[in-house]
């Protein structure tokens, strides 16, 4: 891993990129990439893939993400090791835990929920045990509780992808408590908006809209990209209620917030993935929900054309939305073609969310085809 990190650094420097520029281009944080390049953090498959995409050439050898995940599962975390040695903890342990959260977050891009959820819940339980049993100064405690909150958000997100909605909600709410103890309103808003997103999809949509609005209001001082993320989930909750005007206002606010981003503004690492393509995908989804599928198709097509092909779950999910836009616009042949592409990916990964989407769009296509047969033009 140390050698591969050195290879990443050498390839970056040969291309004339600073570490800060590489962080901006790959959507990883600068401190995290510094740890990776110096061998202090593992080179994950996602990091390697991003470097190769940016630099345009192969670096080292491919990593097996499942093997990386298995090693996490069978190895004690630094938190457990520290508790065995004594109750007092300091900056070094917290720095290790913070880096591990980042690694787990990026593994979610390439690892299915069945494999990843046990790893995350194990890490969360160990971090919670340290928070409850160890001794530490106040500043370390704030960072530790932030780690707990971020792990809880990640556990909730992955549990929701697996269809374990009560478990996901429990993780989100426990994370809100940790964020409150840490005094981190922005992280608390992220957890609440994640819960709102789940409820908008499978629960009472009025509740989802209220929670999403509360998350936006509660994080009034959020950085631009964080604010864009919170507003995206507000837009989705409004769209699920078929409130076209509220959806439009929220989407406009997303664009305004995103345009205020700057390399000089320090964003939390957990928004590394939010870019223009992701924003366009959400806008397209909202257009479909509010009855304008023709407006969604160009946004979804463009986003998929530039999307990271190694993120199979997201690619397939977005293909199902493109298939839905075609279906609702009456282009059933195009819808069947795109949905077939999503099925090919779904056979390779485990995601209850993806399987539900494919089933739902398949039924929609069948229904529209039957309607067309009964009422030919």
Order of alpha helices (4+ residues) and beta strands (2+ residues): alpha-alpha-alpha-alpha-alpha-alpha-alpha-alpha-alpha-alpha-alpha-alpha-alpha-alpha-alpha-alpha-alpha-alpha-alpha
